[in-house]
């Protein structure tokens, strides 16, 4: 429809006609095609995080794409050769679940949504180079996922092991640690995640932990500090010592990690995770009474998620294992317990308990009447330490703050006591002395530990990249030769994709049973598919040569274009996609395929667009971009998204309708539209103006005020 301008009666702006004309021009001329390598202009690589094809685009997409497109157009206007591609992250659970619900092949549902989103993108006037379009579910793409997996397997970076994993009981598949939310639920289904023991594929991201955390310094000032801090905290590097405790009756010592080796003289018991391999081994030779007690305790532990096990206000539970360990610094024999507050995947699944100086250990010791020995006098002056002060401002006597009496641990610094030759030392000199002693006696060493765990990539679902491994009759792993890639997904006809807790590909016997590539003997394919974050960890490199059938990307093109100059996408990807992309880039650097170690030079996390107080998305409801373009036109939508507030600000729609802002685009051929409407200059119905204009006009600030919280109301044209 045409919008009438009340300031000039009869004047109309037919945004639909103008937008249709321009779309036709862009489709015909392809003005955003990236010039070839012979172009000598300086280059810029501008990239938006590619979308998942779950229906049409919504207003959250509209915001992110508006920012990325503005940056790309800016650099073109500055005379740069700009690469601004787009594609689809098209493998994954949502497509598979939707296909199961509708009784169709995931391919049908996925590519229909891609077609719809592509039409909306073109209507939205986005200046993408459509000749570089890619879909991660195309065999031409996922063959290179498989190639990358094989390269990592050759280097020992991809491995398979039997371990306790996060299990989503709704989607019936495993989850990486990064896909479990802080409340212990799945980031996709919302189900409470449980533990299950499975043999799965992992990537050794922990081998890169130091580089991943140290190289964040390179990104200071160009990445949001929030993302940098989230990654530092997720990697969670701790510096301390590994200490070897001899377990009586066991040939090998048990190694524990501690950040406070200065408190070793205060270790009065050892605790192991009940679901660890170590605990199972330690009870093997125990009495039947101990074994029966352990089995019951293990069953109860397995019903708890990690959040429940780690909470500090939960009563401590545990059982003695009937074994003793020997403290390497003083020879003291201490009991070994199993307790659910220790997690199997932290270090070796065992900790030395120093109850006087750790609150969880103290709570456990008080619950089971175990010894509490103070080895750090926090009432003694130490330069730079924060000491306990009584209410009257005096230093209390140590007797007044003994943890065994007060129930409050003393984690702070002070002077060592009850520690033999270490008495009188402060923390750092004591740590240095203890590590020197342990290393000299072969009973320990300086070490680092990480919260980060290796990346679990196996998924028990159909719609993903098949893992290019087969197993011979003895169960040996055999890599599929590169000249036999891709290992394609089979047709779904006759294949039940309903989640059953095991990979549906195993039931495709014609696909699964193959001759061994080594000697032709019977073999079976690995039935799992890869985590879809594998697809998105390197897609930005595939855009450089998306149609090359001989290699994943051209290293020469990578030298010309990469790393990405400006990346635009949501902060929700901070410890998933963004961390994995950094890891894979470093792997490719080590393999000699790229000459840089960070994928994205600059990162913009746009704010979320909320609908009814919730993030706008297809799964949670939202407003389709296409319907809003029909109502208001492209210019109104893009300008509203661009000027609703600072790019990182979260915004919500208001409930009052707004008239579309007129376009300033010239008609095809260079002239302005003959009857271009003028924006209103006054009144509360005026279209939103720039931040500077709002500052100058208190009346308009009141009309479009921003509260102090990070979420505010903008006069969004999609409001009803």
ChimeraX attribute file (.defattr): number of C-alpha atoms within 10 A of each C-alpha:
attribute: neighborCount
match mode: 1-to-1
recipient: residues
	/A:1	13
	/A:2	12
	/A:3	16
	/A:4	17
	/A:5	18
	/A:6	13
	/A:7	12
	/A:8	11
	/A:9	8
	/A:10	10
	/A:11	17
	/A:12	19
	/A:13	22
	/A:14	19
	/A:15	25
	/A:16	17
	/A:17	13
	/A:18	17
	/A:19	21
	/A:20	11
	/A:21	13
	/A:22	18
	/A:23	18
	/A:24	13
	/A:25	14
	/A:26	14
	/A:27	12
	/A:28	9
	/A:29	10
	/A:30	15
	/A:31	13
	/A:32	22
	/A:33	18
	/A:34	18
	/A:35	13
	/A:36	8
	/A:37	12
	/A:38	6
	/A:39	11
	/A:40	10
	/A:41	12
	/A:42	13
	/A:43	18
	/A:44	22
	/A:45	24
	/A:46	23
	/A:47	25
	/A:48	24
	/A:49	22
	/A:50	21
	/A:51	16
	/A:52	21
	/A:53	27
	/A:54	21
	/A:55	19
	/A:56	23
	/A:57	27
	/A:58	22
	/A:59	24
	/A:60	25
	/A:61	22
	/A:62	24
	/A:63	23
	/A:64	24
	/A:65	27
	/A:66	21
	/A:67	19
	/A:68	24
	/A:69	20
	/A:70	15
	/A:71	19
	/A:72	24
	/A:73	17
	/A:74	13
	/A:75	17
	/A:76	16
	/A:77	11
	/A:78	9
	/A:79	11
	/A:80	18
	/A:81	23
	/A:82	26
	/A:83	26
	/A:84	25
	/A:85	24
	/A:86	24
	/A:87	23
	/A:88	22
	/A:89	20
	/A:90	29
	/A:91	28
	/A:92	26
	/A:93	21
	/A:94	20
	/A:95	24
	/A:96	24
	/A:97	18
	/A:98	16
	/A:99	19
	/A:100	16
	/A:101	10
	/A:102	11
	/A:103	10
	/A:104	14
	/A:105	18
	/A:106	24
	/A:107	19
	/A:108	11
	/A:109	18
	/A:110	25
	/A:111	18
	/A:112	15
	/A:113	20
	/A:114	23
	/A:115	14
	/A:116	16
	/A:117	23
	/A:118	19
	/A:119	14
	/A:120	21
	/A:121	21
	/A:122	16
	/A:123	20
	/A:124	22
	/A:125	18
	/A:126	21
	/A:127	23
	/A:128	25
	/A:129	18
	/A:130	18
	/A:131	15
	/A:132	19
	/A:133	15
	/A:134	22
	/A:135	24
	/A:136	24
	/A:137	23
	/A:138	14
	/A:139	16
	/A:140	19
	/A:141	22
	/A:142	24
	/A:143	25
	/A:144	25
	/A:145	27
	/A:146	24
	/A:147	20
	/A:148	18
	/A:149	21
	/A:150	21
	/A:151	17
	/A:152	19
	/A:153	16
	/A:154	12
	/A:155	12
	/A:156	11
	/A:157	18
	/A:158	20
	/A:159	17
	/A:160	14
	/A:161	10
	/A:162	10
	/A:163	17
	/A:164	18
	/A:165	21
	/A:166	26
	/A:167	23
	/A:168	24
	/A:169	19
	/A:170	16
	/A:171	22
	/A:172	17
	/A:173	21
	/A:174	27
	/A:175	23
	/A:176	20
	/A:177	17
	/A:178	20
	/A:179	16
	/A:180	21
	/A:181	15
	/A:182	11
	/A:183	14
	/A:184	19
	/A:185	19
	/A:186	26
	/A:187	17
	/A:188	16
	/A:189	14
	/A:190	16
	/A:191	16
	/A:192	19
	/A:193	25
	/A:194	20
	/A:195	20
	/A:196	14
	/A:197	12
	/A:198	14
	/A:199	13
	/A:200	19
	/A:201	20
	/A:202	18
	/A:203	21
	/A:204	17
	/A:205	20
	/A:206	19
	/A:207	13
	/A:208	15
	/A:209	21
	/A:210	13
	/A:211	14
	/A:212	22
	/A:213	18
	/A:214	10
	/A:215	13
	/A:216	18
	/A:217	10
	/A:218	11
	/A:219	16
	/A:220	12
	/A:221	10
	/A:222	13
	/A:223	19
	/A:224	16
	/A:225	13
	/A:226	12
	/A:227	20
	/A:228	18
	/A:229	14
	/A:230	14
	/A:231	20
	/A:232	19
	/A:233	15
	/A:234	18
	/A:235	21
	/A:236	15
	/A:237	16
	/A:238	14
	/A:239	15
	/A:240	20
	/A:241	25
	/A:242	24
	/A:243	28
	/A:244	21
	/A:245	22
	/A:246	20
	/A:247	20
	/A:248	13
	/A:249	11
	/A:250	12
	/A:251	8
	/A:252	11
	/A:253	15
	/A:254	18
	/A:255	20
	/A:256	20
	/A:257	26
	/A:258	23
	/A:259	16
	/A:260	18
	/A:261	25
	/A:262	26
	/A:263	27
	/A:264	21
	/A:265	24
	/A:266	24
	/A:267	24
	/A:268	24
	/A:269	25
	/A:270	25
	/A:271	25
	/A:272	27
	/A:273	26
	/A:274	30
	/A:275	25
	/A:276	20
	/A:277	14
	/A:278	16
	/A:279	23
	/A:280	17
	/A:281	11
	/A:282	19
	/A:283	19
	/A:284	12
	/A:285	14
	/A:286	14
	/A:287	12
	/A:288	11
	/A:289	8
	/A:290	16
	/A:291	18
	/A:292	13
	/A:293	14
	/A:294	21
	/A:295	14
	/A:296	10
	/A:297	19
	/A:298	21
	/A:299	12
	/A:300	12
	/A:301	22
	/A:302	17
	/A:303	11
	/A:304	17
	/A:305	17
	/A:306	22
	/A:307	14
	/A:308	16
	/A:309	17
	/A:310	15
	/A:311	11
	/A:312	13
	/A:313	9
	/A:314	12
	/A:315	11
	/A:316	19
	/A:317	15
	/A:318	21
	/A:319	17
	/A:320	18
	/A:321	25
	/A:322	15
	/A:323	19
	/A:324	20
	/A:325	24
	/A:326	19
	/A:327	23
	/A:328	20
	/A:329	17
	/A:330	11
	/A:331	12
	/A:332	14
	/A:333	17
	/A:334	19
	/A:335	17
	/A:336	25
	/A:337	20
	/A:338	24
	/A:339	25
	/A:340	25
	/A:341	26
	/A:342	21
	/A:343	20
	/A:344	20
	/A:345	17
	/A:346	17
	/A:347	17
	/A:348	17
	/A:349	22
	/A:350	27
	/A:351	24
	/A:352	26
	/A:353	25
	/A:354	27
	/A:355	30
	/A:356	29
	/A:357	25
	/A:358	16
	/A:359	18
	/A:360	23
	/A:361	26
	/A:362	26
	/A:363	24
	/A:364	20
	/A:365	22
	/A:366	17
	/A:367	13
	/A:368	14
	/A:369	11
	/A:370	16
	/A:371	17
	/A:372	24
	/A:373	20
	/A:374	24
	/A:375	25
	/A:376	29
	/A:377	23
	/A:378	25
	/A:379	21
	/A:380	19
	/A:381	15
	/A:382	15
	/A:383	8
	/A:384	8
	/A:385	14
	/A:386	13
	/A:387	18
	/A:388	18
	/A:389	12
	/A:390	12
	/A:391	8
	/A:392	7
	/A:393	8
	/A:394	10
	/A:395	15
	/A:396	17
	/A:397	13
	/A:398	15
	/A:399	9
	/A:400	10
	/A:401	19
	/A:402	18
	/A:403	23
	/A:404	20
	/A:405	11
	/A:406	10
	/A:407	16
	/A:408	18
	/A:409	22
	/A:410	24
	/A:411	14
	/A:412	16
	/A:413	23
	/A:414	24
	/A:415	19
	/A:416	24
	/A:417	20
	/A:418	16
	/A:419	20
	/A:420	12
	/A:421	11
	/A:422	21
	/A:423	15
	/A:424	17
	/A:425	19
	/A:426	22
	/A:427	22
	/A:428	13
	/A:429	11
	/A:430	22
	/A:431	22
	/A:432	14
	/A:433	16
	/A:434	23
	/A:435	22
	/A:436	15
	/A:437	16
	/A:438	20
	/A:439	15
	/A:440	11
	/A:441	12
	/A:442	12
	/A:443	18
	/A:444	22
	/A:445	20
	/A:446	20
	/A:447	15
	/A:448	15
	/A:449	20
	/A:450	17
	/A:451	16
	/A:452	20
	/A:453	21
	/A:454	19
	/A:455	19
	/A:456	24
	/A:457	21
	/A:458	25
	/A:459	28
	/A:460	24
	/A:461	30
	/A:462	28
	/A:463	26
	/A:464	24
	/A:465	31
	/A:466	27
	/A:467	25
	/A:468	27
	/A:469	21
	/A:470	23
	/A:471	19
	/A:472	20
	/A:473	10
	/A:474	7
	/A:475	10
	/A:476	11
	/A:477	15
	/A:478	17
	/A:479	18
	/A:480	21
	/A:481	14
	/A:482	15
	/A:483	7
	/A:484	10
	/A:485	16
	/A:486	22
	/A:487	19
	/A:488	16
	/A:489	17
	/A:490	14
	/A:491	11
	/A:492	16
	/A:493	9
	/A:494	8
	/A:495	14
	/A:496	14
	/A:497	21
	/A:498	18
	/A:499	19
	/A:500	15
	/A:501	16
	/A:502	16
	/A:503	22
	/A:504	20
	/A:505	26
	/A:506	19
	/A:507	15
	/A:508	19
	/A:509	11
	/A:510	10
	/A:511	17
	/A:512	17
	/A:513	16
	/A:514	17
	/A:515	16
	/A:516	19
	/A:517	16
	/A:518	12
	/A:519	9
	/A:520	10
	/A:521	11
	/A:522	14
	/A:523	23
	/A:524	20
	/A:525	25
	/A:526	19
	/A:527	24
	/A:528	26
	/A:529	23
	/A:530	26
	/A:531	24
	/A:532	23
	/A:533	17
	/A:534	22
	/A:535	25
	/A:536	21
	/A:537	21
	/A:538	24
	/A:539	25
	/A:540	26
	/A:541	22
	/A:542	20
	/A:543	23
	/A:544	23
	/A:545	16
	/A:546	21
	/A:547	17
	/A:548	13
	/A:549	12
	/A:550	8
	/A:551	14
	/A:552	25
	/A:553	23
	/A:554	18
	/A:555	18
	/A:556	13
	/A:557	15
	/A:558	21
	/A:559	13
	/A:560	15
	/A:561	19
	/A:562	23
	/A:563	23
	/A:564	20
	/A:565	17
	/A:566	20
	/A:567	21
	/A:568	22
	/A:569	24
	/A:570	17
	/A:571	20
	/A:572	12
	/A:573	15
	/A:574	20
	/A:575	20
	/A:576	17
	/A:577	20
	/A:578	21
	/A:579	19
	/A:580	21
	/A:581	22
	/A:582	21
	/A:583	26
	/A:584	22
	/A:585	23
	/A:586	22
	/A:587	21
	/A:588	18
	/A:589	15
	/A:590	13
	/A:591	12
	/A:592	11
	/A:593	18
	/A:594	22
	/A:595	16
	/A:596	16
	/A:597	19
	/A:598	21
	/A:599	22
	/A:600	24
	/A:601	16
	/A:602	18
	/A:603	23
	/A:604	20
	/A:605	21
	/A:606	21
	/A:607	21
	/A:608	24
	/A:609	26
	/A:610	21
	/A:611	20
	/A:612	12
	/A:613	11
	/A:614	13
	/A:615	18
	/A:616	21
	/A:617	20
	/A:618	15
	/A:619	11
	/A:620	9
	/A:621	13
	/A:622	19
	/A:623	19
	/A:624	21
	/A:625	23
	/A:626	22
	/A:627	15
	/A:628	18
	/A:629	21
	/A:630	13
	/A:631	17
	/A:632	22
	/A:633	25
	/A:634	25
	/A:635	20
	/A:636	24
	/A:637	24
	/A:638	22
	/A:639	18
	/A:640	24
	/A:641	25
	/A:642	19
	/A:643	14
	/A:644	25
	/A:645	18
	/A:646	13
	/A:647	18
	/A:648	15
	/A:649	16
	/A:650	20
	/A:651	27
	/A:652	22
	/A:653	21
	/A:654	19
	/A:655	14
	/A:656	12
	/A:657	14
	/A:658	19
	/A:659	16
	/A:660	22
	/A:661	24
	/A:662	23
	/A:663	22
	/A:664	12
	/A:665	16
	/A:666	14
	/A:667	15
	/A:668	15
	/A:669	8
	/A:670	8
	/A:671	9
	/A:672	13
	/A:673	18
	/A:674	11
	/A:675	13
	/A:676	18
	/A:677	21
	/A:678	16
	/A:679	17
	/A:680	15
	/A:681	11
	/A:682	10
	/A:683	10
	/A:684	13
	/A:685	15
	/A:686	16
	/A:687	21
	/A:688	23
	/A:689	16
	/A:690	12
	/A:691	14
	/A:692	8
	/A:693	12
	/A:694	17
	/A:695	11
	/A:696	10
	/A:697	11
	/A:698	12
	/A:699	14
	/A:700	19
	/A:701	14
	/A:702	11
	/A:703	16
	/A:704	19
	/A:705	14
	/A:706	15
	/A:707	9
	/A:708	7
	/A:709	8
	/A:710	11
	/A:711	17
	/A:712	19
	/A:713	18
	/A:714	23
	/A:715	23
	/A:716	25
	/A:717	25
	/A:718	24
	/A:719	16
	/A:720	10
